[in-house]
């Protein structure tokens, strides 16, 4: 008889999760944002080279079809917006292969929402209001912090993230106990930024406060708009509390031709790195061609948020049955 049948999280964390979900639904109901559901299985999937995905076979006679477990409900939600849904949100499961650890489980709970007519500053205000509400009765946070990516990256590294110098980045890595970065990142600016940011910048962000970092370098986003004032950055924001990344949001790209080109570029990168083949979501591109209203969207990992709300050390402490117990 198996002895590991019990959940890994205490009952009080199950109750806290239920309270959190109820508060989120109340927040969006007050703002007339519609709750929706979209498929977990789809014929298309994102092309981001940083993400690995799960596939399954759909046995529909006379042939099998390959379907993908979604890494995010983003494409389907934007199709709803293009069809006239207005502002929407969703609490759903998402799946990412190869991700397991203190902050990762391959199956996780995601809150994703889109506000029609919102630009990035409006979305950031929305995030601050929601996070403040969720922490208010549990462990109130200090005042929300907002930093540009360029400012915060330079503060902790001395490097300019908008100007890539292979020699300078290599010298920084060797001088700051990151020698593996040279072989891992090569001449890929985006990889350098990801690695240095995660090791040298992120741990400092949001000490008992919500920290929002905005204006990411243009090489780091396939779904955000290029900033109208500075073509070197995109209208993207990420959320951090106590050094933990919680969410990622954009002032959404609506140009179908530009989006299709970015997908093609990412598919080329996947081939160059010998990553599993992805499939460009033609229905999503068609929705953009039909016309996606101006909107901004955010995705927040609710398991990580619950970790912070409950002072838990590991994601296993807030999941009933993580992958090792599933």
N, C-alpha and C positions, 0 to 999 in steps of 0.2 A: 504494500500500500504506500502511495506517495505521501510524504510528510510535508511537502511545500505547497499545499492547497490553499493556505490562508493568504489573505491580501497582505501587501507590504506596508500599507498606510493605516494609521489608526482611524477609528470611527469618527473622531472629531474633525479629521481632515476631510472626510466624506461630507460631513455637515457644512464645513466651511466652503467646500466647492459648491454645494447647492446654494448657499447664501450668496456667493460671488456671482453665480450664473443668474440668480434672481435679480441682483442689483444691476447687472449688465442689461438684462432685458428691460428693467424699469427705466434705466437711463435712456435707452433708444426709443422706448415707447413715448416718453415725455417729449422727445424731439421728432416724433412722427416718422421715424426710420423703420421701414418694413422688414420684418424677419423673413428670410427665405431659406430654401434648401436647394442644393444643386447636387448632381451625381458625384459619388466617390469614384466610380468607374467611368472612364471616358476613352474615346478613340484617339484623343490628342493628349499631349503632355508638354510641360515647359521645356525649353531648350537650354536653360542655364547650365553651363559646364560645372558649376559648383555643387549641383544637386544630383543625387542618384535616386532612381525611382524603382518601384515594383511593377512588374507586368504579370498578367494572367491570360489564359486562353479562354475565349468564349466559344463554346462548341455549338455553333449554329449550322446545321446541315445546309448545303453540302460542303462548307469549308469552315475552318476555324478562323476566328478573328483575335488579334492581339489587342487587349485593353490595358489601360494604365490606371493604377491607383493614384489619385491626385495628390501632388505635393502642396497644393493650395487650391482653393475654389475660385481663384481670381478670374480665370478666363470665362467660366460659366456665369459668374456674377456680372461681369462686364457685358456679356451677351444679354442678360436681363435688363441692364440699364439702357443698352442700345435699343431694346424693344419697348422702352417707355416705363420701366418699373419705378423710376425715381430713386431716392436714396434708400439703400438697403444694407442689412447686416446679416451675418450668419455665424452660428456657433457650430463647429463641425469637427470631425476627425480628419486628419491629414497624415500622409505617409511619406517618409523619406528613408531610403535604403542606406545601410551602412552607417547609421547614426545611432550610437548607444553610448551612454556614459552618465556622468553626474548631471548634466543638463539636457541629455538627449534620450529619447525613446523613439524607435522607428514609427510607432503609431502615437500621435499626440493630438491634443485638443487646441483648435485654433479659433480665435475670434477675428473675423474680417469684416470690414465695413467700408462703404463708399458713400460720400456725400456729394450729390450733384450741385454744381455751382461753387463748390469750395476750392480755394487755392491752398497752397501749402501752409501759410500762416493760420488759416481757418482750421485746417486739419490738426495742427499742433495745439490750438486752443481746445479742440474737441478732446484730444488725448489727455491734456492736462486736467480737464474737467472730470473725465472718466476715472483716471488713476487716482486723483484726489478723493473722489467719492468712495472708491473701493478701499482705500487705506484709512479713511477718516475715522471709522469706529474701531479699527484694529490696531494700527500703529501709525499715527499721522506723520506725514512727510514734511520736510522743510520746503521752502519755496522752490518752485520749478526752475530749472536751469536750462538755458538755450545757448548753444555755441555753434558757430560755423565749423565745418569739418576742417577747413584750412587753419583756423585759429587754434583749435584744440590739438590737432596733429602736430603743428609747429611747436606748441607750448611744451609738449612732452617728448618730442624727438629732435627739434631743431631743424627738421626737414620741411621742404615745401612740397606738399602732396600733389600740387598741380603741375610741377615740372619734374619729369623723370630723368634722373642721372644714374645710370647703372653703376658707375664707379662710386658715386657718393653713397648710394644705397648699400652697396657691398661693404664699404668702409664702415658705415653705421652698424650693419649687422655684425661684423667681426668685432667691433668695439663694444657691443652691447649683448654679448652672449647669445647671439642668434646666427651662428655660423652655418646652420642648415639652410638658412634662407637663400643663400647663394645658389645652391643646387636645386632647391625646390622652385624658386621663382624665376631664375634665369633673367630674361629681358622682358618679362611680363609685368607691366606696371601695376595692373589690378591685383595680381597675386602678392606683389611686394606690399601694397597698401593693406591688403587683408591681413597678412601675417604680422606686420609691424603694429598695426592698429590693435589687433587682438591681444598682443603680448605687452605692448608698451603704453597704450593709451586707454583702452577699455577698462582695465582694473581700477583706474582713478575716477571713473565717471559715476556720478549720482550717489554720493555717500549720504544715505538716508534722505534721498531726494530723487525726484524724476529729472533725469538729464536728457535733453533732446539735442541731437547733433544733426545739423541740416547742411545742405549744399555739398553733396558728395561729388568727388571728381567724376567727370563724364564717362570715364572708362569703367565705372563700377555699377552701371544700372542699365538694364535692357528695357525697362517698362516705364521709366520716368521721363518727363520732358526736359529738354535742354533749357537751362535758365535763360530768360529773355534778356537779362542784363550781362550775363557772363557765360559765353559758350563753353568754358572749361569745366563748368559744374552742371549738375542736374538737380531738379527740384525733388529731392529725396530727404527723408528724415528717419533716424533710428532712435529708439527709446532705450534708456539704461537706468537701472536702479542698483546701487551697490555693486557696480561692475558687471552686472548681468544684463545681457542684451534681451529685451522683451519684445520689441516690435520693429517693423520696417514699413514705411509708407511713402507714397508718391503723389505728386500732382501728375495725373496720369497722361501718358502719351496717347493721342487720339489719331495720329497720322498713320493710316494703314500701310502706306508704302514704306515709310520709315521703319515701322514696326516689323514688317516682313523682312527688310534688309537686316535688321538687328538679329532676327531669328536665324537668318542664313549665316551670318557671321558666327553666331554661337554654335550652329551645327558644324561649321568648318572647324572650329576650335575643338569640338567633341571628337571629330574624326582625327585631327592632328594628335590628340592625347589618347587615342584608342579607347575612348569612353563608349559605353553602350549607346547604340543609335537611338536618337529621339525622333519624334514626328511633329512637324510644325502643325499647329492647330488651325486648320483652314477655316473652320467655322468662326473662330475668334477673329481672324483677319477679316472675314466677310462682315462680321458685326462692326468692326472699325470702319470698313468701307461704307456701310449703311449709315454710319454716323453715331459716334459715342459722344454724348454731351460732356462738356467740361466737368471734371470731377476729381476728387482726391480720395485716396483709399489707404487704409492701414490694416496690417495683420499683426496680432499679438498672440504669443504663445501662452495659453492660459495655465498650463501646468507649471511653467516657470514663474508666472505671476503668483500662483498659489504657493509655490516654494517660499517666495518672499513674504507673503501674507502670514505664513505659518512658521517662519524662521526655520525651514527645513534645509538640510545640508545636501539632499539628493532628490532628484525627480522621483525616484522609487518611493520616497516618503509621502508623496501626494497622489500616487497612482494605486488603484486597487490591485491591478495585476500587470506590472511591467513585462517586457518581452520575455524575461527569464521565468516568469510565472504564468504566462498566458497559455 
